[in-house]
Structure formats: structure tokens, C-alpha cells
Amino acid sequence: MIVCDLTRNKKQETFFYEAIAAVRGLSQNRYLFYGGAVRGGKTFVAITCLAVFCKMFPQSRWLVIRDSFTNLELTTIPSLEKLLPESSTGSIKKYSRSAGNWFVEFQNGSKIILSSESIHHDPQLKWMDGIECNGIFLEQMDGLDEKTFNKSIERIGSWTISNMPKPILLGSFNPSQNWVKEKIYEPYKSGKLKPGYFFLEAFPKDNPFVTEEQWKAWENLDPISYKVRIEGDWYAYDQQNLFIYTFNEMRNVAKLEADPNEIYYLSFDFNVNPMTCLICQHNEMREQIKILREIRLENATIYDMCEVLKAEFNPAQIKITGDPRGTARHSLSLSAALNHYAVIVDQLRISERQVELPQAYPAPAEEHNILRLIANSLLCRYPQLYIDEGCKYLLQDIRYITTVNGRREKLKEGKGGHLLDCMLYYFYTYFSNFIEKV
């Protein structure tokens, strides 16, 4: 038996009944979207809809797609397992938890199937050509490609059963500056949403389950991110198209001195040209963040960078972070089998334990927004965060790198310092918990 009380969140209740009417053919709606801010209850209401569809239509199939399987594990799967515990008598037949074959099967033969988008491995989404289902839930559409949306419309209703539901597409999203805004939000705001489309805005203030601790954590967000993610303002980013929009010269730039007794954190970005590294410090209590120095080598390799570093630093006093993709194999001058971090460990004569990379890194579709959110919140809200006035190229990146259609634009050749990524990687590794992972 499925037991779920949606009456405490009236918008969830409204969306649920709209979805039930649609799947039964009692309304013209076929594409139903819910969201517009964090913690509005998007995932839970959509999974509830799919679970009820499974009970209503024996042998039916419902697909859930998100950008990465990691994000499915962080959001969708916990909600699904909470709503449909494996011990649920009379409802659940079995769970299959293989990443390549994840589904929950009901006693009546219905299934909810989970899959990652996989567009970076399969740009044409050929894996979806064979999908047969009655409906699809696209979770966090703002992190998905528009091709996935179009392909989903093509595939819903393709699984034939005796008691056929109407084909239905559910979707959730937060404010973004991409195709979701153009295709759904702006027509909705202007009253020109296509026939068959339904959108219900939902915010944290609508959700009685948002805790005081969460509201307090959100106070660390910079003002624009708060408007976008908590208040659901789709146009806040348009007010300022700089990638780093909270930077303040008076607050964030100073002449710094290193503390010789503290660890030096070296953050790398492995550009083809130039090779870059930031030297940073923060103490154990993390009262202060200091970005002390930049190293930028033209026409150089990781070996050249290591030569500079090992001449200046005590191996016992450094820790390494940076581009998480630096663990991939590259055609380096000594061995194609080595990766950048293996070279750093070998050349600087340090322990592998001194390399600290985040265990989970944002999927490519989310990386831009998450790193931007963390950096702007830290620069705006962190009590003491300073960049040395001598970091010429980093400061150039901060002052001038912009975004276009929600994506970061590189500076013109000869203008960009290529140091911004070093700062973003350092922030993500050590300070992403400054705010709740929204």
C-alpha cells in the first residue's frame, strides 16, 4: 500500500491531482512541470505520481531520467525508497539496484526505471531509441539537454498494455538561463504556454517540511543566488552577467603574507597552455582564506610546474588539489600511462594522501552553476577571504569573465589568465559545505 499525505503542501496536492487527471485522459495536459526553486517538494510529488500510476495501470512502465546516476543516488533514490520501502507488503515485488539496470518492480508487474542521461557518452541519445514506456519524469530538466526533452516526448506512450494510460511527461527544474527558460518559463509568464503544457511554480515557503536550520544555512548564499534558488527569480542572473558578481576590491583584495607554520594548498588547472597553479592557505579552524600567489607558465608541462614548486616548498608542508579530471591519462612526455597527479606525487616527492580531491564532483551539466554559486557566496559572505594584490591574472579573470546564456565565456586570447578554475577547484574541495548543497 502507498501512503503519502500531500495535503500539508497544497501545491504538491494540486500538481498530483492534475497529473492523475492527465494520465486518465480527463484533461488535455500531457506535459506537466513543477518547481522553480529549491526544496519545493519536486522530487517527492513526482515519485508519488509515478507510484500511483504503477498501481492504477498494471504492467505499466515509467522512466526517471537525471543528468547523472550520482545525482539519482543523492536525490531520487532516497525519496523513492522512503515512499516505497522494500518491506512494503502488497506493493513491491523487488528492487534491482544495478547502476545499469536500476528499477523497482511492483507486484502487479509495473516498473519505475531509473537512468542517467548519458549525453556526454552518447550525444545522439541512441540509448533512448529502444525505450518503451508509458511516461517519463525528467528530474532537474535545467541540467538536461533539450535533446533529452524532445526524445522523451517521442518515447512516452510507446509501451502497450491492455489498460493504457495516456502518455505523460513530468518534469522538475530550478531557474536557469537555458532552453527551459525559453521553452517553458517565459511562455508561462506571458500566458502563452502551449496547449497540453502545465506548469506550477513551487517555492521553499510552500513546503512546511523545510526546517529552520535550512533557512539559516541559506543565509550564507550571496544575494543573487538567494533570489534565484530560494525566491525563484529567473531574471536575477540577467542583472549581472559576470561569472563572479559578488567580488569587491575593497573587501577581497589585500597585500598578503604567508604563514610559514601553516599548510600550503596548491590548486592546479591542467590547461594545454598555460599551465597554472594557485598557492592558498587556510588554517584548521578556517577563520580566514588567503589566496597568496599565482603561478602561470606559458608553453610548459606539468614537469616544468613541478620544477618551480619543488624549489620553493617543503614536501611535508603542502597539499594538492585542483581539476578532478587531472586523474585521466594524458600523453605526458615521460609516460602516457601517468596522470597529472601521479606526476605531481612523484616529482614533488609527496604521499598520495597529500592529494585531496572531492569524492563527488558535479556532473558536467551542473558544474558551472554549482561552482559559481559556491564562489560567489564565499566571496560575499565569508568573514575573511582575501586575494593577494599580486595575483594579476586571477584578478583579471574575476573582473572580466562573463556568462552568456548561462554558460561561462572564456576571455579572448591573450586576455584570460586561466586562473579562475584553480580558485573554483580549491573552493569546492575545502569550502563547499559553507552553504548547504542546494
C-alpha positions in Angstrom: 0.0 0.0 0.0 1.2 3.5 -0.9 0.5 6.0 1.9 1.5 9.6 1.2 -0.1 12.7 2.7 0.3 15.6 0.3 -2.3 17.8 1.9 0.2 19.7 4.0 1.8 21.1 0.9 -1.2 22.4 -1.2 0.9 22.9 -4.3 2.0 19.3 -4.2 -1.6 18.2 -3.8 -2.7 20.4 -6.8 0.0 19.0 -9.0 -0.8 15.4 -8.0 -4.4 15.7 -9.0 -3.5 17.5 -12.3 -1.2 14.5 -13.1 -3.9 12.0 -12.2 -6.4 13.7 -14.4 -3.9 13.9 -17.3 -3.0 10.2 -17.1 -6.6 9.2 -17.0 -7.4 11.4 -20.0 -9.6 13.8 -18.1 -7.6 16.8 -19.1 -5.7 17.8 -22.3 -2.4 18.2 -20.3 0.4 15.8 -21.3 3.5 17.7 -20.2 3.4 18.7 -16.6 6.1 20.7 -14.8 6.6 21.5 -11.2 9.2 23.7 -9.5 11.1 26.9 -9.9 13.2 27.0 -6.6 14.9 24.5 -4.3 13.0 22.5 -1.6 9.6 23.0 -3.1 9.0 19.2 -2.9 9.6 18.5 -6.6 11.1 15.0 -6.4 8.7 13.6 -3.8 5.5 14.7 -5.6 6.7 13.4 -8.9 7.7 10.0 -7.5 4.4 9.8 -5.7 2.7 10.3 -9.0 4.7 7.5 -10.7 4.0 5.1 -7.8 0.3 5.7 -8.0 0.4 5.3 -11.8 2.0 1.9 -11.3 -0.9 0.9 -9.0 -3.5 2.3 -11.4 -2.1 0.6 -14.5 -0.8 -2.9 -14.0 2.2 -3.9 -16.2 2.9 -0.2 -17.0 6.5 1.3 -17.2 7.7 4.7 -16.1 11.1 6.1 -16.6 13.0 8.6 -14.5 16.0 10.4 -16.1 18.5 12.7 -14.5 21.8 14.1 -15.7 24.0 11.6 -13.8 23.5 8.4 -11.8 25.3 10.1 -8.9 22.6 12.7 -8.7 19.9 10.0 -8.9 21.6 8.4 -5.8 21.6 11.7 -4.0 18.0 12.7 -4.6 15.6 10.4 -6.4 16.6 7.1 -5.0 16.3 8.1 -1.3 12.9 9.7 -2.0 11.7 6.6 -3.8 13.0 4.2 -1.1 11.3 6.3 1.6 8.0 6.3 -0.3 8.2 2.7 -1.4 10.2 0.7 1.2 11.2 -2.7 0.1 9.4 -4.2 3.1 6.1 -2.7 1.8 3.6 -5.6 1.9 1.3 -6.0 -1.1 3.1 -3.4 -3.3 6.7 -4.1 -4.0 8.0 -7.3 -5.6 11.7 -6.4 -5.9 14.3 -3.8 -6.3 17.2 -4.0 -8.8 20.0 -1.7 -7.8 22.5 -2.1 -10.6 23.5 1.3 -12.0 22.9 0.0 -15.5 19.6 -1.7 -14.6 18.0 0.2 -11.7 14.3 -0.4 -11.2 11.6 -1.1 -8.6 9.0 -3.7 -9.7 5.5 -3.8 -8.2 3.6 -7.0 -7.5 1.3 -6.2 -10.5 4.2 -6.1 -12.9 4.5 -2.3 -13.2 8.0 -0.8 -13.0 9.7 2.5 -12.2 13.1 2.5 -14.0 15.9 5.0 -13.3 18.5 6.1 -15.8 21.2 8.8 -16.3 21.0 11.0 -19.4 24.5 9.9 -20.6 24.6 12.5 -23.3 28.3 13.0 -22.9 28.9 9.4 -23.8 26.1 9.2 -26.3 25.5 12.7 -27.8 22.7 11.4 -30.1 20.9 9.6 -27.2 20.7 6.4 -29.2 20.1 4.5 -26.0 16.6 6.1 -25.8 15.6 4.9 -29.3 14.7 1.5 -27.8 12.9 2.8 -24.7 9.3 1.6 -24.4 7.4 3.3 -21.6 4.1 4.9 -20.7 5.6 8.1 -19.2 8.8 9.8 -18.2 9.9 12.0 -15.3 12.7 14.4 -16.2 14.3 15.4 -12.9 16.1 18.8 -12.8 15.5 19.5 -16.5 17.7 22.6 -16.2 20.6 20.2 -16.0 19.5 18.1 -19.0 20.0 18.7 -22.8 17.0 19.8 -24.8 17.6 16.7 -27.0 16.5 14.6 -24.0 13.3 16.5 -23.6 12.5 16.1 -27.3 13.4 12.4 -27.3 11.2 11.9 -24.2 8.2 13.3 -26.0 8.9 10.9 -28.8 9.1 7.8 -26.4 6.2 8.3 -24.0 3.2 6.1 -24.7 5.4 3.5 -26.6 4.8 0.7 -24.1 1.5 -1.1 -25.0 -0.6 -2.7 -22.3 -4.3 -3.7 -22.1 -5.3 -0.8 -19.8 -3.4 2.0 -21.5 -2.7 5.3 -19.6 -2.5 8.5 -21.5 1.2 9.2 -22.3 2.6 11.8 -19.9 5.8 13.7 -19.3 6.6 15.1 -15.8 9.4 17.5 -15.3 11.0 19.5 -12.5 13.5 22.3 -12.6 15.0 25.3 -10.9 15.6 28.8 -12.6 18.2 28.6 -15.3 19.3 30.6 -18.3 18.9 27.9 -20.9 16.3 26.2 -23.1 14.0 25.5 -20.1 13.5 29.2 -19.5 12.9 29.8 -23.2 10.6 26.8 -23.8 8.6 26.7 -20.6 9.1 29.6 -18.1 8.8 32.6 -20.4 5.7 31.3 -22.2 4.2 30.6 -18.8 4.9 34.1 -17.5 3.4 35.7 -20.7 0.3 33.4 -20.6 1.4 31.7 -23.9 2.2 28.2 -22.7 1.4 25.7 -25.4 -1.8 23.6 -25.2 -1.1 20.4 -23.3 1.6 22.1 -21.1 1.0 22.7 -17.4 3.4 24.4 -15.0 3.0 25.0 -11.3 5.6 27.2 -9.5 6.7 25.9 -6.1 9.0 27.5 -3.5 10.5 26.6 -0.2 7.9 28.8 1.5 5.3 26.5 0.2 6.9 23.5 1.8 6.1 23.0 5.6 8.9 20.5 5.8 11.7 23.0 5.3 13.5 23.3 8.6 14.7 26.4 10.4 18.3 25.1 10.1 17.9 25.1 6.3 16.6 28.6 6.2 19.5 29.6 8.4 22.0 27.9 6.1 20.6 29.7 3.1 21.5 33.0 4.7 25.1 32.3 3.6 24.1 32.4 0.0 25.0 35.6 -1.9 22.0 37.9 -2.6 21.6 36.9 -6.3 21.8 33.2 -5.6 19.3 33.6 -2.9 16.9 35.3 -5.3 17.4 32.6 -7.9 17.4 29.5 -5.8 15.2 30.4 -2.8 12.9 33.0 -4.2 12.7 31.5 -7.7 13.7 34.7 -9.6 14.6 33.6 -13.1 15.9 37.1 -14.1 18.3 37.8 -11.2 21.4 36.5 -13.1 20.4 38.7 -16.1 21.0 41.7 -13.9 24.7 41.0 -13.9 26.4 38.7 -16.4 29.8 38.5 -14.7 30.6 34.9 -13.7 31.9 36.3 -10.3 29.4 39.0 -9.5 30.0 39.5 -5.7 33.7 40.3 -5.8 34.6 43.6 -4.1 38.0 45.1 -4.4 37.9 46.8 -1.0 36.7 43.6 0.8 38.6 40.9 -1.1 41.9 42.2 -2.2 44.9 42.8 0.1 48.7 42.6 0.4 49.1 39.2 2.0 51.9 37.3 3.8 52.1 33.5 4.0 52.1 31.9 7.4 55.2 29.7 7.4 53.7 27.4 10.0 50.6 26.6 8.0 49.9 24.1 5.2 50.2 25.4 1.6 47.3 24.3 -0.6 48.3 24.1 -4.3 45.4 24.1 -6.7 46.1 23.1 -10.3 44.3 23.6 -13.6 45.9 21.5 -16.4 45.5 23.7 -19.4 47.2 22.9 -22.6 48.7 26.4 -22.4 49.3 28.0 -19.9 49.9 25.6 -17.0 48.5 27.2 -13.9 48.6 26.8 -10.1 47.3 28.9 -7.1 49.0 28.9 -3.7 46.5 29.2 -0.9 46.3 28.9 2.8 43.6 28.3 5.4 44.2 27.2 9.0 42.5 24.2 10.7 39.7 26.5 12.1 39.2 28.0 8.7 38.7 31.5 10.1 40.5 33.0 7.0 41.0 32.1 3.4 44.1 33.5 1.7 44.9 33.2 -2.0 48.6 34.1 -1.8 50.1 33.7 -5.2 49.6 32.5 -8.8 51.9 30.6 -11.0 51.3 30.8 -14.7 53.8 29.1 -17.1 53.5 29.6 -20.9 54.3 26.7 -23.2 55.1 24.4 -20.2 54.3 20.9 -19.0 53.4 19.6 -15.5 57.0 18.7 -15.1 58.0 22.3 -15.6 55.5 23.4 -13.0 56.8 20.8 -10.6 60.4 22.1 -11.0 59.2 25.5 -9.9 57.3 24.2 -6.9 59.8 21.8 -5.5 62.4 24.5 -5.5 60.1 26.6 -3.2 58.1 24.3 -0.9 58.8 21.7 1.8 57.1 18.5 0.6 55.8 17.9 4.1 54.0 21.2 4.2 51.9 21.1 1.0 48.6 19.6 0.0 47.4 19.2 -3.6 44.0 19.8 -5.2 42.7 21.0 -8.5 41.0 19.8 -11.6 39.3 16.4 -10.8 39.8 15.5 -14.5 43.6 15.5 -13.9 43.3 11.9 -12.9 42.7 11.0 -16.5 45.6 9.7 -18.6 47.4 12.2 -20.7 50.2 11.9 -23.2 52.9 13.3 -21.0 56.5 13.5 -22.0 57.7 10.6 -19.9 54.8 8.1 -20.0 51.4 8.0 -21.5 50.3 5.8 -18.6 50.8 8.6 -16.0 48.2 11.1 -14.9 48.9 14.6 -13.8 48.5 13.9 -10.1 50.7 10.8 -10.3 53.4 13.1 -11.8 53.0 15.6 -9.1 53.3 13.0 -6.4 56.4 11.6 -8.0 58.1 14.9 -8.8 57.4 16.7 -5.5 58.2 13.5 -3.5 54.9 13.6 -1.6 52.5 11.0 -0.4 49.3 10.2 -2.3 47.5 11.1 0.9 48.5 14.7 0.3 46.4 14.8 -2.9 42.9 15.9 -1.8 40.2 15.8 -4.5 36.5 15.9 -3.8 35.0 12.4 -3.7 31.9 13.6 -5.6 32.2 16.3 -8.2 29.2 18.0 -10.0 28.1 16.4 -13.3 29.2 18.5 -16.3 25.7 19.9 -16.8 25.6 21.2 -13.2 29.3 22.1 -12.7 29.0 25.7 -13.9 26.1 26.7 -11.7 27.4 24.9 -8.5 30.9 26.3 -8.7 29.6 29.8 -9.5 27.2 29.5 -6.5 29.9 28.5 -4.1 32.5 31.1 -5.2 30.0 34.0 -5.1 28.7 33.0 -1.8 32.2 32.7 -0.3 33.4 36.0 -1.7 30.3 37.8 -0.4 29.7 36.1 2.9 32.9 34.5 4.2 34.2 36.6 7.1 37.7 36.9 5.9 38.5 35.9 2.3 41.5 37.7 0.6 43.2 37.5 -2.7 46.8 38.9 -2.9 47.0 42.1 -5.0 49.8 40.5 -7.0 47.5 37.8 -8.4 47.3 39.7 -11.7 45.8 37.0 -13.9 43.3 35.6 -11.4 42.0 39.1 -10.7 41.7 39.7 -14.4 39.6 36.6 -14.7 37.4 37.6 -11.8 36.8 41.1 -13.1 36.1 40.3 -16.7 34.9 36.7 -17.3 31.2 36.8 -18.2 28.4 34.3 -18.8 26.2 34.1 -22.0 23.0 32.1 -21.9 24.0 30.7 -18.5 27.4 29.4 -19.7 30.8 30.8 -18.9 32.6 32.7 -21.7 36.3 32.5 -22.0 38.3 35.7 -22.3 39.8 36.5 -25.7 43.2 35.0 -26.5 45.9 36.9 -24.6 43.3 38.4 -22.2 42.5 35.4 -20.0 44.7 34.3 -17.1 43.2 30.8 -16.8 43.5 31.1 -13.0 39.8 31.2 -12.2 39.4 27.4 -12.4 42.2 26.9 -9.9 40.3 29.1 -7.4 37.0 27.3 -8.1 38.5 23.9 -7.5 40.1 25.0 -4.3 36.8 26.4 -3.0 34.9 23.3 -4.0 37.3 20.9 -2.3 37.6 22.7 1.0 34.6 25.0 1.4 31.6 23.6 -0.4 30.0 22.9 2.9 29.9 26.7 3.7 26.4 26.5 2.3 24.1 23.6 2.2 24.4 21.8 -1.2 21.4 23.5 -2.7 
